[in-house]
Amino acid sequence: MWDEVKGVIGTFAPTIATALGGPLAGGAVKVLTGALGDQTPAILGYVIVAGFFGILAAMIFVDLPSGSGDILKVLLGSLGAMTVQVGNFFFGSSRGSRIKDAMIPKS
């Protein structure tokens, strides 16, 4: 299963990164997907969730420079949406799809 996910990420992520960030971004994604192996979704999930709570804690407990509030609110909103997607991937309908896919070859 994770080999398929890795293959999909390895195929599409460099193309998207190249389109959005240029050739160096696409190359960096290829290197990262090869280095992280089968744990890529889990590692990205941890980074996204940690980033969300890190920014949230910074906004609550740290005296931030003036003018940075709007940018951090946008970042917090984006990370919040990604955190929901991470939860859905690991515990929601994607998890059910993985279980179903694992059962099909046994039939």
Residue pairs with C-beta under 8 A, 6 or more apart in sequence:
1 98
1 101
1 102
2 38
2 41
3 38
5 40
5 41
6 33
6 37
6 38
6 40
9 33
9 40
9 41
10 30
10 33
10 34
13 29
13 33
14 26
14 27
14 29
14 30
14 33
15 26
17 25
17 26
17 28
17 29
18 25
18 26
32 40
33 40
36 43
41 89
44 86
45 86
45 89
45 90
48 79
48 82
48 83
48 86
49 83
49 86
51 79
52 76
52 79
52 80
52 82
52 83
55 72
55 75
55 76
55 79
56 76
58 64
58 72
59 69
59 72
59 73
59 76
64 72
88 94
89 95
